[in-house]
Amino acid sequence: SNPVFDWDNYLKETSSTAAPTYCFKQHEVSPENEFKPSMKLEAVDPRNITSMCIATVIGVVGPRIRLRLDGGDNKNDFWRLVDSSELKPIGYTEKKGGMLQPPLGFRMNGSLFPMFLVKTLNGAFYSPDTAFKSEPETPTDNLFKVGQKIEAVDKKNPHLICVATIGDVNKNNIFVTFDGWRGAFDYWCSYDSRDIFPVGWCLKSGHPLQPPGHKGSRYSGSRPNSAQSSANAKQNFNDSINLTPDSASDLEAGIQESCSVFINHECKCGPFMDSSK
Ligand code: MLY
């Protein structure tokens, strides 16, 4: 029912080019999605990345799955590709001599976790080993160029993959900007992020693609150029945690993928945050 986005026409209209497929840490052909809703697996807790937790598949779209951590809440669902290295079959952590952990925000007293684990896994639908696909190779260098078109996850609405542009490139990082949206959704990430895809990936993978928005795109002239807005985003971030540009660039690499901010909605957060979001 939703018409397919016409990339060929859009690239012509915007006189732009697609980032070549070799830039991305993605398989040429997306692996099959063998997960089904209600299947259980082990997953890295996105809010506490040293923990492996039990997760349940809540939804399946193309080669991505929507996950919820067992014992957590239903407000922190997250999406992963079926070839994510952060997903493992049930039993993996124990086999490695590790211990499964309660998710951040575990609903019960921590002392009840061992019993909770037994209960949540009893009679559960385990994901088959074949559902876990091997991670793609990491390209050896950041080969992205400013202005190239890509498809990218909207991290604020992570079920969405959208039409996007490389707004800036800095060492191993790229600045992702969303076509037709003012800067609010833009972000820096590593060139080997699993949240960015070549043009045509959604169509080939059976995943919906969000077309460009209508809010003062860069073509209307009402938006500052993306190099400027990426520099602003960086500066605001550094100011907010008192970093010099030098110490900031060292830290950036580690922070970019894992940074979440939890806002108490009663608080005044200052000029860089909107507590209503
Ligand atoms: N409800 C949100 C959705 C925004 C999606 C933006 N992405 C596609 C970059 C809003 O309208 O603000």
Boltz pocket constraint, residues with backbone or C-beta under 6 A from the ligand:
constraints:
  - pocket:
      binder: B
      contacts: [[A, 154], [A, 157], [A, 160], [A, 162], [A, 178], [A, 181], [A, 185], [A, 210], [A, 211]]
      max_distance: 6.0
